[in-house]
Amino acid sequence: MSASPTELTGTIIAAHGRHYLADIDGEKLQCVTRGKKTNVAVGDVVHVVRTSENQAVIERIAERTTLLYRSDQYKSKLLAANISRLFVVIATEPGFADDLVSRSLVACEAAGIEAHLILNKTDVTDLLPRARERAAQYSRLGYPVHEVSAQAHPEETVEILKPLLAGQSSIFIGQSGMGKSSLINLLIPDADIAVREISAALDTGKHTTTFTRLYWLPEVDGKAGAIIDSPGFQEFGLYHLSEGMLERAFVEFKPYLGGCKYYNCRHLAEPFCAILDAVAAGKIWKHRHELYGQLLHESAQTLY
């Protein structure tokens, strides 16, 4: 419901620099913010005022249910707003980085977003056992792992993923080469056309893979949904997470929090630490605890 006759409400479906594309009941408007603000994310519901036939200014952003972003020592980068599920796409080949997967899962826990993993390229049978073994580390933490093969079994892949996406606002993330684009093209048959249209509207030319964009999904059992596709990236900085947020974002720590002798225990080298005891006993994966220590270190370096 518009606040005034001149104000329109829509969803940001693409972002490139300070230029945004809003979908307003099927009409696409190129949008900018007032001044130098760049705090708009794909998935944001925005209130805009039209300035010409196909352009508008973003006046305000509606309250968000969730916000996913990554950060380095100096600045943060918004990935998506109002998402309910995140899918980390991994594959049998090329090898995936456990560091990136775990950072993505930590970001989800901190933001209140449900996380899943998609193991793609299961047709590469000689590498599948090792990939399954690595993925099982995450399923043991409670994160669902869905096995698909976008290239070899496209119809089966769609049947597996469709119910998971119905009624959800989801984001697909992953390193380059995991097959994320193949999955998007299966689920959104007109994705390539949409990318060209968005690219032209945002004047991004050939750089079609460098911006995040949202696709509306066909309804399934009366449930609509959306997929946000993000560019492949190799790093997922979490400098913005505080010490307290970090210890709660590692799901396997939860049974042990409050069990340390010292109330201000950082779970790094302190005596009588319940979490360190769990690591020593093999109840907490050592790799994840090492990542926790690295994230604590990064959190202390933040300059913004």
C-alpha positions in Angstrom: 0.0 0.0 0.0 1.6 3.3 -1.1 2.1 6.0 1.4 1.1 8.7 -1.1 -0.3 8.9 -4.6 3.2 9.5 -6.1 5.0 6.7 -4.2 5.3 3.2 -5.6 6.3 0.0 -3.9 8.5 -2.6 -5.5 11.3 -5.1 -5.0 14.9 -4.6 -5.9 15.8 -7.4 -8.4 19.3 -6.3 -9.4 22.1 -4.1 -8.1 25.3 -2.8 -9.8 27.3 -0.2 -8.0 24.8 2.6 -7.1 22.3 1.6 -9.8 19.3 -0.6 -9.0 16.5 -2.2 -10.8 13.1 -2.4 -9.1 10.2 -4.6 -10.1 6.9 -2.8 -9.5 4.0 -5.1 -10.3 5.9 -6.3 -13.4 7.2 -2.9 -14.5 11.0 -2.5 -14.3 12.3 0.9 -13.1 16.0 2.0 -13.0 16.5 3.4 -9.5 19.1 5.5 -7.7 19.3 6.5 -4.0 19.3 10.1 -2.8 22.8 11.3 -2.2 25.6 8.8 -1.9 23.8 6.1 0.1 24.4 2.5 -1.0 22.6 0.6 1.7 20.1 -1.1 -0.7 20.2 -4.8 -1.3 18.7 -7.2 -3.8 15.5 -8.4 -2.3 14.7 -5.2 -0.5 11.2 -3.9 -0.7 11.5 -0.2 -1.5 9.3 2.8 -1.8 10.2 4.9 -4.8 9.1 8.0 -6.6 9.1 8.0 -10.4 11.3 10.7 -12.0 10.7 9.7 -15.6 9.1 7.0 -17.7 11.6 4.3 -16.6 13.5 5.9 -13.7 12.8 6.5 -10.1 14.5 7.6 -6.8 14.4 5.3 -3.8 12.9 7.2 -0.9 13.0 4.5 1.8 13.5 0.8 2.4 10.8 -1.2 4.1 11.7 -3.0 7.3 13.8 -6.2 6.5 13.1 -9.7 7.9 16.8 -10.7 7.3 19.9 -9.1 5.8 22.9 -11.1 4.6 26.2 -9.4 4.1 29.9 -10.0 4.1 32.6 -7.7 5.3 36.3 -7.2 5.2 38.5 -5.0 7.5 37.3 -1.8 5.9 33.8 -2.1 4.6 30.8 -4.4 4.3 29.0 -5.6 1.1 25.3 -6.3 1.2 24.4 -9.6 -0.5 20.6 -9.9 -0.1 17.7 -8.9 2.0 14.5 -10.6 3.2 15.8 -14.1 2.3 14.5 -17.2 4.2 16.9 -19.9 2.8 20.5 -19.9 1.7 21.8 -22.7 -0.5 25.6 -23.2 -0.6 26.4 -25.0 -3.9 29.4 -27.4 -3.7 30.5 -30.0 -6.2 32.5 -33.1 -6.7 34.8 -31.0 -8.9 36.5 -28.6 -8.7 37.2 -29.0 -5.0 35.3 -26.8 -2.7 36.7 -24.8 0.2 35.5 -25.8 3.7 36.4 -22.4 4.9 34.0 -20.7 2.6 31.2 -23.2 3.4 31.6 -22.8 7.1 31.8 -19.0 6.8 28.5 -19.0 4.8 26.8 -21.2 7.5 28.1 -18.9 10.3 26.7 -15.9 8.4 23.3 -17.7 8.1 23.2 -18.5 11.9 24.0 -14.9 12.7 21.3 -13.5 10.4 18.6 -16.0 11.3 18.5 -17.6 7.8 18.0 -21.4 7.2 21.0 -23.0 5.5 21.2 -25.9 3.1 24.0 -27.4 0.9 23.6 -28.6 -2.6 26.1 -31.2 -3.7 26.3 -30.9 -7.5 28.0 -33.1 -10.2 27.2 -36.4 -8.5 27.7 -38.0 -11.9 31.4 -37.7 -11.4 31.4 -41.0 -9.6 35.1 -41.4 -8.9 35.1 -38.2 -6.8 31.7 -38.7 -5.3 32.7 -40.7 -2.2 35.2 -38.1 -1.0 32.8 -35.2 -1.7 30.0 -37.0 0.3 32.4 -37.6 3.1 33.2 -33.9 3.3 29.6 -32.9 3.0 28.6 -35.3 5.8 30.5 -33.0 8.2 27.8 -30.4 7.7 24.9 -32.8 7.7 26.1 -34.0 11.1 25.7 -30.3 12.2 22.1 -30.4 11.1 22.4 -28.7 7.7 20.5 -30.7 5.0 22.6 -31.8 2.0 20.8 -32.3 -1.3 22.6 -34.3 -4.0 22.0 -33.4 -7.7 23.5 -33.5 -11.1 22.4 -30.5 -13.2 24.1 -31.7 -16.3 23.5 -35.5 -16.2 20.1 -35.6 -14.5 18.4 -32.2 -15.1 14.8 -33.3 -14.6 15.6 -35.1 -11.3 17.5 -32.0 -10.1 14.5 -29.8 -10.7 12.2 -32.3 -8.9 14.5 -32.3 -5.9 15.0 -28.5 -5.7 11.5 -27.2 -6.6 9.8 -28.1 -3.3 12.7 -26.6 -1.3 12.3 -23.3 -3.1 8.5 -23.1 -3.2 7.2 -20.2 -1.0 10.8 -19.2 0.0 13.0 -16.3 -0.9 16.3 -18.1 -1.4 19.9 -17.2 -2.4 22.4 -19.5 -4.1 26.0 -18.8 -3.3 29.2 -20.7 -4.0 32.6 -20.6 -5.5 33.0 -20.3 -9.3 32.8 -23.6 -11.1 30.4 -25.4 -8.7 27.6 -25.3 -11.3 25.5 -22.6 -9.7 24.6 -21.0 -13.1 23.5 -24.4 -14.5 21.2 -24.9 -11.6 19.7 -21.4 -12.0 19.1 -22.0 -15.7 17.3 -25.3 -15.0 15.0 -23.7 -12.5 14.5 -20.5 -14.4 14.3 -21.4 -18.2 14.3 -17.7 -19.2 17.2 -16.8 -16.9 19.6 -15.9 -19.8 17.0 -13.6 -21.3 16.4 -12.0 -17.9 20.1 -11.4 -17.4 20.4 -9.7 -20.8 17.5 -7.5 -20.0 18.8 -6.6 -16.6 22.3 -6.0 -17.9 20.9 -3.6 -20.6 18.8 -1.8 -18.0 21.7 -1.3 -15.6 24.1 -0.6 -18.5 26.5 -3.2 -17.3 27.4 -4.4 -20.8 29.3 -7.7 -20.8 29.7 -7.8 -17.1 26.7 -9.9 -16.6 28.2 -12.1 -13.9 29.3 -9.3 -11.6 26.0 -8.3 -10.2 23.5 -10.0 -7.9 20.0 -10.5 -9.3 16.6 -11.9 -8.3 14.4 -14.2 -10.3 10.7 -14.9 -9.6 9.9 -18.6 -9.5 6.8 -20.2 -11.1 4.2 -21.1 -8.5 4.3 -24.6 -7.0 1.1 -25.7 -5.3 0.0 -22.1 -5.1 3.3 -21.0 -3.5 5.4 -18.4 -5.2 9.1 -17.9 -4.5 12.2 -16.2 -5.6 15.9 -17.1 -6.2 18.7 -14.6 -5.8 21.8 -15.5 -7.7 25.1 -14.0 -6.5 28.4 -13.8 -8.3 30.8 -16.6 -7.5 33.3 -15.5 -4.8 36.3 -17.1 -3.1 36.1 -15.2 0.2 33.4 -14.6 2.8 34.6 -12.0 5.4 32.7 -11.8 8.6 34.5 -9.0 10.3 31.2 -7.5 11.4 30.3 -10.3 13.8 31.1 -9.7 17.5 32.6 -12.2 19.8 29.2 -13.0 21.4 27.6 -13.4 18.0 30.3 -15.7 16.8 30.1 -18.2 19.6 26.4 -18.5 19.1 26.7 -18.8 15.3 28.6 -22.1 15.6 25.7 -24.5 16.2 27.9 -27.3 17.6 29.0 -24.9 20.4 25.5 -24.5 21.8 25.4 -27.5 24.1 28.6 -26.4 25.8 28.0 -22.6 26.1 27.8 -21.8 29.8 29.7 -24.8 30.8 33.2 -23.2 31.0 34.7 -22.4 34.4 35.2 -18.7 33.6 32.2 -16.6 32.5 34.3 -14.6 30.1 35.9 -17.6 28.4 36.8 -17.0 24.8 37.2 -20.8 24.1 40.7 -20.4 22.7 43.3 -21.4 25.3 41.6 -21.0 28.7 41.7 -23.8 31.3 38.5 -25.7 32.1 36.8 -24.7 28.8 33.9 -26.9 27.9 34.3 -26.2 24.2 38.0 -26.9 24.1 37.3 -30.2 26.0 34.7 -31.0 23.3 37.2 -30.4 20.6 39.8 -32.6 22.3 37.1 -35.3 22.6 36.3 -35.1 18.9 32.8 -33.8 19.6 33.5 -30.6 17.8 35.3 -30.6 14.4 38.7 -29.2 14.8 38.6 -27.3 11.5 35.5 -25.4 12.7 37.0 -24.5 16.0 40.1 -23.2 14.2 37.8 -21.1 11.9 36.1 -19.7 15.1 39.6 -18.5 16.3 40.3 -16.9 12.9 37.0 -15.1 12.9 37.6 -13.8 16.4 40.9 -12.4 15.2 39.2 -10.8 12.2 36.6 -9.3 14.4 39.2 -7.5 16.4 40.7 -5.9 13.3 37.6 -4.1 12.1 38.3 -0.4 11.2 34.8 0.8 10.2 
